[in-house]
Amino acid sequence: MPAVTPYDVIIIGSGQSGGPLATAFGQAGKKTAIIEREHVGGTCINEGCTPTKTMVASARVAYLARRAADYGVETHGSVSVDMTVVRKRKRDIVESFRSGSQSRLEKSENVDLLLGEAYFIEPKVVEVRLRNGEVRQLRGEIICLNVGERPATPRIEGIEQIPYLNSTTIMELDQVPEHLLVLGGGYVGLEFAQMFRRFGSQVTVIQRGKQLLTREDSDIAQEVLKILREDGIEILLESTAKSVKKSADGHIQLIAQTPEGERSLTGSHLLAAAGRVPNSDSLHLEAAGITANQRGYIEVNDHLETNVPGIYALGDVKGGPAFTHISYDDFRILRTNLIEHGNASIANRLVLYTVFIDPQLGRVGLTETEARQQGRKIKVAKMPMEYVARALEVDEARGVMKAIVDADNDQILGACILGLEGGEIMSMLEIAMLGKLPYTTLRDGVFAHPTLAESLNNLFSSFES
């Protein structure tokens, strides 16, 4: 039986909250162990934001190259994409970010980085199987769980016999797929669908719901659908994949139930992008008495503490919005409460995100649907991007701007910007919301011309009657 090594803090997982939290505890003089079973940096750096947005940038260059004539620029010959170069560029940036994160942890005072698998054997004791086979046991006064999620396995007949792709493995392809079948019309599915369409693939998206991006208002989802179909992506709504098999020529045959009846689809590759599951199943939560819901997400209070005092969950594994910036804010909340002796909370935290389709979709706060469900008295401002001078000048005028305003006090409750640099415009609105500025301040503000920012003047003069 290995001896138990005492620590002030044990952190399992080195994602966007675990890594900086370990450094913060170390700087505060706390003896800290951080355990990582795969890659330092978590999903964001290794399989999420960093690699996907790197590849999105490559896809946009291919898109613009094909559109060069629209700008009066002549190119000779067809545009081709070398996936090995795209992949290398992605790998190099990921390695740079990952190695930087690992180096910071290794150099942090009072922090021990352990590479291996961790799980509970008692409420405050974890066992770690290191990569070299060694087994260690650690005891921590404070334990923080930042273990994230992974792609879910689709429940489709025959899927076990198909070499399907997920959001990680699709980024390792060395050739452009001939025809990519995408299961799921959420953020991940749509980013990859448009990316590979721009690389040169034929793409079909199979979406179970009545609309794409089910968290968005239906009018926004309809506009996204229009844009992606303009890009040549086939999208099947209210459709369910029933079975899949490999044909004699090596292609993938998928049977889908659509509103028009059963349909057979043939593709060269299949991407499963319809959901993720938490990595809590390997933690042996029952040994610590930690409560999780039926889907495996760890339950926490507004201070991120589980039902076991001194044990906290951060990032995606606690459920709710699965975004890097939310995970990083979880770190800041625990830093405030456990190191600075404050009283920070996740209650009433603004939820915001950007979907990196092109044009981008940036959203913050309430949708119109959510505001009406809450019984709020609201005004809706809405304007097409083709009314924005800057968007017309650069010939990127697809999309729509939409904001939800409290009719009683003129406060901005939420916004969705589907358009050129939509995430950046959304962030301007977030700043206004954080500062509790009435919409009239933006309506009457003086912004430089010609910028995207000045579109806020017209947006907030465009309320629906």
C-alpha positions in Angstrom: 0.0 0.0 0.0 1.6 3.3 -1.1 2.1 6.0 1.5 -0.4 8.9 1.3 1.2 12.2 0.4 -0.5 15.3 2.0 -1.3 18.4 -0.1 -3.2 21.5 0.6 -4.9 21.3 -2.8 -5.4 18.6 -5.4 -6.6 19.5 -8.8 -7.7 16.8 -11.3 -7.5 18.1 -14.8 -5.4 20.9 -16.3 -8.1 22.6 -18.4 -8.8 26.3 -18.6 -9.7 26.5 -14.9 -7.5 23.8 -13.4 -4.2 25.1 -14.8 -4.4 28.7 -13.7 -6.0 27.6 -10.4 -3.0 25.4 -9.6 -0.6 28.3 -10.3 -2.7 30.7 -8.2 -2.7 28.3 -5.2 1.0 27.8 -5.6 1.6 31.5 -5.6 -0.5 31.7 -2.4 1.9 29.3 -0.7 -0.4 26.2 -0.9 1.2 22.9 -1.7 -0.6 21.9 -4.8 -0.8 18.7 -7.0 -2.4 18.9 -10.4 -3.0 15.7 -12.3 -3.5 15.4 -16.0 -4.1 12.1 -17.8 -3.7 13.2 -21.4 -2.7 16.8 -22.5 -2.0 19.9 -20.4 -4.4 22.6 -21.4 -7.6 20.6 -21.7 -10.1 20.5 -24.6 -9.7 24.2 -25.6 -6.0 24.0 -26.5 -5.8 20.5 -27.7 -9.1 19.5 -29.4 -11.3 22.5 -29.2 -10.9 26.3 -29.7 -7.3 26.5 -30.7 -7.1 23.8 -33.4 -10.6 24.3 -34.8 -10.3 28.1 -35.2 -6.8 27.6 -36.8 -8.4 25.3 -39.4 -11.4 27.7 -39.8 -8.9 30.3 -40.8 -7.4 28.0 -43.4 -10.9 27.3 -44.8 -11.7 31.0 -45.0 -8.6 31.6 -47.0 -9.8 29.0 -49.5 -13.2 30.6 -49.6 -11.8 34.0 -50.3 -9.5 32.7 -52.9 -12.4 31.2 -54.8 -14.2 34.5 -54.5 -11.2 36.6 -55.7 -12.9 37.6 -58.9 -15.7 39.2 -56.9 -13.1 41.7 -55.7 -11.6 42.2 -59.1 -8.6 40.0 -58.4 -7.7 37.5 -61.0 -6.3 34.1 -60.1 -5.2 31.3 -62.5 -6.3 27.7 -62.0 -8.5 26.1 -59.4 -8.1 26.5 -55.7 -6.8 23.3 -54.0 -6.3 22.5 -50.3 -3.4 20.5 -49.0 -4.7 18.9 -45.8 -1.3 17.9 -44.6 -0.2 21.5 -44.6 -3.5 22.6 -42.9 -2.9 19.8 -40.3 0.7 20.7 -39.7 -0.2 24.4 -39.1 -2.9 23.3 -36.6 -0.5 20.9 -34.9 2.3 23.5 -34.6 0.0 26.0 -33.0 -1.5 23.4 -30.6 2.0 22.2 -29.6 3.1 25.8 -28.9 0.1 26.6 -26.7 0.3 23.2 -24.9 4.0 23.3 -24.2 3.7 26.8 -22.9 0.9 25.8 -20.5 2.9 22.8 -19.3 6.1 24.8 -18.9 4.2 27.3 -16.7 2.9 24.6 -14.4 6.3 22.8 -14.2 8.0 26.1 -13.2 5.3 27.2 -10.7 6.4 27.3 -7.1 4.6 24.8 -4.8 3.0 23.0 -7.7 3.6 19.3 -8.6 2.4 18.3 -12.1 1.6 14.6 -12.2 0.8 12.9 -15.5 -1.6 10.0 -15.0 -5.1 8.9 -14.2 -6.7 10.0 -10.9 -9.7 8.7 -9.0 -11.1 8.8 -5.5 -10.6 6.0 -3.0 -11.9 8.1 0.0 -13.6 11.5 0.2 -10.3 13.5 0.4 -7.9 10.8 -0.9 -7.2 10.2 -4.6 -5.1 7.5 -6.2 -3.0 8.3 -9.3 -1.8 5.8 -11.8 1.2 7.5 -13.4 2.1 6.9 -17.0 5.2 5.0 -15.9 3.0 2.5 -14.0 3.7 3.9 -10.5 0.8 4.3 -8.2 0.6 7.1 -5.7 -2.0 8.2 -3.2 -2.6 11.9 -2.3 -4.7 13.5 0.4 -6.0 17.0 -0.2 -7.8 19.5 2.1 -9.3 21.1 -1.0 -10.0 19.1 -4.2 -11.0 20.6 -7.5 -12.3 18.6 -10.5 -11.7 20.1 -13.9 -12.0 16.9 -16.0 -14.1 18.2 -18.9 -16.1 16.3 -21.5 -15.6 14.0 -24.5 -17.5 13.4 -27.7 -20.5 11.1 -27.2 -20.8 7.8 -29.1 -23.8 8.0 -31.4 -26.6 5.5 -30.8 -27.0 4.2 -34.3 -27.4 0.6 -35.6 -24.1 -0.5 -37.1 -22.0 2.4 -35.8 -19.5 0.0 -34.1 -18.5 -1.4 -37.5 -17.9 2.1 -39.0 -14.6 4.1 -38.7 -16.5 7.3 -37.9 -14.9 10.6 -36.9 -15.4 12.8 -33.9 -14.5 16.4 -33.3 -10.9 15.4 -32.4 -10.1 12.8 -35.1 -11.6 14.8 -38.0 -8.8 17.3 -37.5 -6.2 14.6 -38.2 -7.4 13.8 -41.8 -4.7 14.1 -44.4 -7.0 14.4 -47.3 -10.2 16.4 -48.0 -13.2 14.0 -47.7 -15.2 13.4 -50.9 -18.5 13.6 -49.1 -18.7 14.3 -45.4 -21.9 13.2 -43.5 -22.4 15.2 -40.3 -24.6 14.0 -37.5 -25.7 17.1 -35.5 -26.6 20.7 -36.3 -25.1 22.3 -33.3 -22.0 24.5 -32.9 -19.5 21.8 -33.5 -21.3 20.2 -36.4 -21.8 23.4 -38.3 -18.3 24.7 -37.8 -16.9 21.5 -39.3 -19.6 21.3 -42.0 -18.8 24.8 -43.4 -15.0 24.3 -42.9 -14.9 21.1 -45.0 -17.3 22.5 -47.6 -14.8 25.3 -48.1 -11.9 22.8 -48.2 -13.8 21.2 -51.1 -16.0 18.4 -49.7 -19.6 17.7 -50.5 -21.3 18.0 -47.1 -24.7 16.8 -45.7 -25.9 17.7 -42.2 -28.4 15.5 -40.5 -30.2 17.4 -37.7 -32.7 15.8 -35.4 -34.4 19.1 -34.4 -36.7 21.4 -36.3 -34.0 24.0 -36.6 -30.2 24.3 -36.4 -28.6 25.7 -33.2 -31.6 24.8 -31.0 -30.7 27.4 -28.3 -31.2 30.3 -30.8 -34.4 32.0 -31.7 -36.0 30.4 -34.8 -35.5 33.5 -37.0 -31.7 33.4 -36.3 -31.6 29.7 -36.9 -33.5 30.2 -40.2 -30.9 32.8 -41.3 -28.0 30.4 -40.4 -29.8 27.7 -42.5 -30.1 30.1 -45.4 -26.4 31.0 -45.3 -25.1 27.4 -45.1 -27.4 26.3 -47.9 -26.0 29.2 -50.0 -22.6 27.7 -49.3 -23.7 24.5 -50.9 -24.3 22.4 -47.7 -27.2 20.0 -47.8 -29.1 20.2 -44.5 -31.8 17.7 -43.5 -33.9 19.0 -40.6 -36.2 16.8 -38.4 -34.1 13.8 -39.6 -32.8 10.9 -37.6 -30.0 8.5 -38.5 -31.3 5.0 -38.1 -28.5 2.7 -39.3 -25.1 2.9 -40.9 -22.9 0.4 -42.7 -19.9 0.2 -45.0 -20.6 -0.6 -48.6 -18.6 -2.9 -50.8 -16.6 0.0 -52.3 -15.6 1.3 -48.9 -18.2 4.1 -48.7 -20.5 4.7 -45.8 -24.2 4.1 -46.3 -26.5 5.9 -43.8 -30.2 5.4 -43.6 -32.0 8.5 -42.3 -35.7 9.0 -41.4 -36.7 12.4 -42.8 -40.0 14.2 -43.0 -40.3 13.0 -46.6 -39.7 9.4 -45.6 -36.7 7.1 -45.4 -33.6 8.2 -47.3 -30.3 6.5 -48.1 -27.2 8.7 -48.0 -23.7 7.7 -49.2 -20.6 9.4 -47.9 -16.9 8.9 -47.8 -16.7 10.0 -44.1 -19.0 10.3 -41.1 -18.6 12.9 -38.4 -20.5 12.3 -35.1 -21.1 15.8 -33.7 -24.3 15.3 -31.7 -23.4 15.7 -28.1 -20.7 15.2 -25.5 -20.5 13.4 -22.2 -18.7 14.3 -19.0 -15.4 12.6 -18.0 -16.7 12.0 -14.5 -17.1 8.2 -15.0 -13.4 7.5 -14.3 -13.3 9.5 -11.0 -15.0 6.9 -8.8 -17.3 9.6 -7.4 -19.1 7.1 -5.2 -15.9 6.6 -3.2 -16.0 10.3 -2.2 -19.8 10.5 -1.9 -20.0 13.1 -4.6 -23.4 13.6 -6.2 -23.8 13.7 -10.0 -27.0 13.8 -12.1 -28.2 11.0 -14.4 -26.0 12.2 -17.2 -22.9 12.2 -15.0 -22.5 15.9 -14.6 -21.3 16.8 -11.1 -23.8 18.9 -9.1 -22.5 22.1 -7.6 -23.9 25.2 -5.8 -23.5 28.8 -6.8 -20.0 28.7 -5.3 -19.0 25.6 -7.4 -18.9 23.4 -4.3 -20.2 19.8 -4.5 -22.3 18.2 -1.8 -19.0 17.2 -0.2 -17.4 20.2 1.7 -14.0 21.1 0.2 -14.6 19.4 -3.1 -15.3 21.6 -6.1 -16.2 21.1 -9.8 -15.2 23.5 -12.5 -15.7 23.8 -16.3 -17.7 21.4 -18.5 -18.0 18.6 -16.0 -20.5 20.5 -13.9 -22.9 20.8 -16.8 -24.3 24.1 -18.1 -22.6 26.2 -20.8 -19.5 24.4 -22.0 -17.3 27.2 -23.1 -13.7 28.1 -22.3 -14.5 31.5 -21.0 -17.0 30.0 -18.6 -14.4 27.6 -17.3 -11.9 30.4 -16.9 -14.5 32.4 -15.0 -15.0 29.4 -12.7 -11.3 29.6 -11.9 -11.6 33.3 -11.0 -14.6 32.5 -8.7 -12.6 29.9 -6.8 -9.5 32.1 -6.7 -11.7 34.9 -5.2 -13.4 32.6 -2.7 -10.6 30.2 -1.6 -7.5 32.4 -1.9 -8.8 36.0 -1.6 -11.6 35.1 0.9 -14.2 36.8 -1.2 -17.8 35.7 -2.0 -18.0 35.3 -5.7 -20.9 33.4 -7.3 -22.0 32.0 -10.7 -25.5 33.3 -10.0 -26.8 35.7 -12.7 -23.6 35.3 -14.7 -23.9 36.5 -18.3 -23.7 33.6 -20.8 -22.1 34.5 -24.0 -20.4 32.7 -26.9 -19.4 32.9 -30.5 -20.1 30.2 -33.1 -17.2 30.4 -35.6 -19.2 29.7 -38.7 -18.7 32.5 -41.3 -20.2 34.9 -40.8 -19.8 34.5 -37.1 -22.7 34.2 -34.7 -22.1 36.0 -31.4 -24.7 35.8 -28.6 -24.9 37.3 -25.1 -27.7 37.2 -22.5 -31.3 36.4 -23.2 -32.9 35.4 -26.5 -36.2 36.8 -27.5 -37.8 33.4 -26.7 -36.3 33.3 -23.2 -37.3 36.9 -22.4 -40.9 36.2 -23.4 -40.9 32.9 -21.5 -39.9 34.9 -18.4 -42.9 37.3 -19.0 -40.7 40.3 -19.6 -42.0 43.4 -21.3 -39.5 43.8 -24.2 -38.7 45.6 -27.4 -36.8 43.8 -30.2 -34.3 45.7 -32.4 -33.5 43.9 -35.6 -31.5 44.9 -38.7 -30.0 42.9 -41.7 -26.3 43.1 -42.2 -26.8 44.5 -45.7 -27.7 47.8 -44.0 -24.1 48.0 -42.6 -21.8 50.1 -44.8 -18.6 48.3 -43.7 -20.1 44.9 -44.5 -21.1 46.0 -48.0 -17.7 47.5 -48.6 -15.9 44.2 -47.9 -18.7 42.2 -49.6 -19.6 40.3 -46.5 -23.1 41.4 -45.9 -24.9 38.1 -45.0 -26.6 37.8 -41.7 -28.7 39.8 -39.2 -28.3 41.8 -36.0 -30.8 41.4 -33.2 -31.1 42.9 -29.7 -33.6 42.4 -26.9 -34.3 45.5 -24.7 -36.3 45.9 -21.5 -39.2 48.1 -22.5 -39.5 49.6 -19.0 -35.9 50.7 -18.3 -34.1 50.5 -21.7 -31.5 48.0 -20.5 -30.1 45.6 -23.1 -31.2 42.1 -22.0 -29.5 40.1 -24.8 -28.2 40.2 -28.4 -27.4 38.0 -31.3 -25.1 39.2 -34.0 -24.9 37.0 -37.1 -22.6 38.8 -39.4 -19.1 39.9 -40.2 -17.1 39.8 -36.9 -20.3 39.0 -35.1 -18.4 37.9 -31.9 -16.6 41.3 -31.7 -19.8 43.3 -32.1 -21.5 41.1 -29.5 -18.7 41.8 -27.1 -19.3 45.6 -27.5 -22.9 44.9 -26.4 -21.7 42.8 -23.5 -19.6 45.7 -22.3 -22.7 48.0 -22.4 -24.7 45.4 -20.5 -22.0 45.0 -17.8 -21.9 48.8 -17.5 -25.8 48.9 -17.4 -25.9 51.4 -20.2 -29.3 52.0 -21.7 -29.6 51.2 -25.4 -30.0 54.9 -26.1 -26.4 55.5 -25.3 -25.4 53.2 -28.2 -28.1 54.6 -30.5 -26.8 58.1 -30.0 -23.1 57.3 -29.6 -20.5 58.6 -32.2 -18.5 55.8 -33.7 -15.8 56.0 -36.3 -16.9 55.7 -39.9 -16.7 53.3 -41.6 -16.6 50.7 -38.9 -18.8 47.8 -37.8 -19.3 49.6 -34.5 -21.4 52.3 -36.1 -24.0 49.7 -37.0 -25.2 50.0 -33.4 -26.6 53.4 -34.2 -28.9 52.0 -36.8 -29.6 48.7 -34.9 -31.1 50.6 -32.0 -33.1 52.8 -34.3 -34.7 49.7 -35.8 -37.2 48.4 -33.3 -39.9 46.0 -34.6 -43.4 47.4 -34.2 
